[in-house]
Amino acid sequence: LPEYAFIGRSNVGKSSLINMLTSRKSLAKTSGRPGKTQLINHFLINHDWFLVDLPGYGYAKVSKSIKKVFQKFITQYLEQREQLVTAFVLVDIRHKPQPVDQDFMQYLGEKGIPFSIIFTKADKLKPKAIDNHVEDYKNILLETWEEMPNYFITSSSKDIGKEEVLQYIDSLNQSFILD
Ligand code: GDP
């Protein structure tokens, strides 16, 4: 089954987003290998795809380099998982791109792992400010990327962006099945 990974800095709102996306869904939390600490959690959604909850990265006190803050098997997951369709990189809409986020997107690009951006906590800004922040984000990313990755504006507390993300996943699932 196709898998979609969700990842971001700690406190970005990942758990809240996952709760929003999975509410009222047919959901089964599947256990990983017995005896292993559950760093990577798989949720089976609607019997046809897995939401993969990856641990947060970018704790301020550790090294700048994303490779050092990552557990080895997270990179192994990202690089070796054939079922992984797309990674969703979560960023707080209020913040400018942080080096650790940019490094991580760079890493995904180098490994050829498709990703989309999910802006979180959109309820914290007025619509105009959201536009400005997204525009700033685009300008910075376009210094290294040819085009802006797919992105979604979400708020878990106001239930914003849920259908857009789920529809996008559904559309990718269709192509995954056809492959
Ligand atoms: P995680 O560490 O990335 O899993 O983040 P959490 O989902 O635990 O959220 C971190 C903090 O941000 C919590 O205090 C949440 O209540 C808050 N938060 C998460 N999503 C939203 C949102 O959409 N809007 C607002 N205003 N706060 C949010």
Boltz pocket constraint, residues with backbone or C-beta under 6 A from the ligand:
constraints:
  - pocket:
      binder: B
      contacts: [[A, 9], [A, 10], [A, 11], [A, 12], [A, 13], [A, 14], [A, 15], [A, 16], [A, 17], [A, 56], [A, 120], [A, 121], [A, 122], [A, 123], [A, 124], [A, 154], [A, 155], [A, 156], [A, 157], [A, 158]]
      max_distance: 6.0
